Amino acid sequence: MYVLTLKEGRQPTTWEETIHLLPLHRTNRLRCLLGPGGKEGQQDFRWMENIMLGEHQTNVILQGEITTEPAATLYAYITNFSNLTP
């Protein structure tokens, strides 16, 4: 099993396919509020399965984080964990 960081630009085909297919899979999402009542920010997760990575298929997880500071961060991971759900 693996979970690896996917950096924009390192696997351009994988990244482009993920961004292209993301709007078609609107139910693949989870929002977590940070701190009591979400006062410390929120994390949003989106995922896509069976995305091409070279000659292999992988699953992609995107994690967006907005904190109480005026800051937003996007993390992207690839994994062979399957049947991803909230």
C-alpha positions in Angstrom: 0.0 0.0 0.0 1.2 3.5 -0.7 0.2 7.2 -0.2 2.5 9.6 -2.0 2.5 13.4 -2.5 1.4 14.5 -6.0 3.1 17.7 -6.9 1.6 19.9 -9.6 3.9 19.7 -12.6 5.6 16.4 -11.7 2.9 14.2 -13.3 1.2 16.6 -15.7 -1.0 14.0 -17.3 -2.3 12.7 -14.0 -2.8 16.2 -12.7 -4.7 17.3 -15.8 -6.9 14.2 -15.8 -7.8 14.8 -12.2 -8.7 18.4 -12.7 -10.7 17.6 -15.8 -12.7 14.8 -14.1 -13.2 16.5 -10.8 -16.5 18.3 -11.7 -18.0 15.0 -12.9 -17.6 13.4 -9.4 -19.3 15.9 -7.1 -20.3 13.3 -4.5 -16.7 12.3 -3.8 -16.2 14.9 -1.1 -15.9 15.4 2.6 -15.8 18.6 4.7 -14.3 18.7 8.2 -14.6 21.7 10.4 -11.6 22.5 12.6 -12.1 23.5 16.2 -15.4 24.0 18.0 -18.0 25.1 15.4 -15.3 25.3 12.7 -13.8 28.5 14.2 -10.3 27.3 13.4 -11.0 26.7 9.7 -12.0 23.8 7.5 -10.6 21.0 5.4 -12.2 19.8 2.2 -11.3 16.5 0.7 -12.1 15.4 -2.9 -11.0 12.2 -4.5 -10.9 10.5 -7.9 -10.3 6.8 -8.6 -8.6 5.1 -11.6 -6.6 8.0 -12.8 -3.7 7.1 -15.1 -0.2 7.5 -13.7 2.1 6.5 -16.5 1.1 3.0 -17.5 -0.7 2.3 -14.2 -3.9 3.5 -12.5 -3.9 5.3 -9.2 -6.3 7.1 -7.0 -6.0 10.8 -6.3 -6.9 12.6 -3.1 -7.1 16.4 -2.9 -7.1 18.1 0.5 -7.8 21.9 0.7 -7.3 23.6 4.0 -8.5 27.0 5.0 -7.4 28.3 8.4 -8.3 31.3 10.5 -5.3 33.0 9.2 -6.0 34.4 5.7 -4.4 31.3 4.2 -5.5 28.4 2.0 -3.4 25.4 1.1 -4.0 22.5 -1.3 -2.4 19.1 -0.8 -2.6 16.3 -3.4 -1.8 12.7 -2.9 -1.8 9.5 -4.9 -2.6 6.1 -3.4 -3.5 2.6 -4.2 -6.1 2.4 -1.4 -9.3 1.6 -3.3 -13.0 2.1 -2.8 -12.4 5.6 -1.2 -15.3 6.9 0.8 -15.8 9.7 3.3 
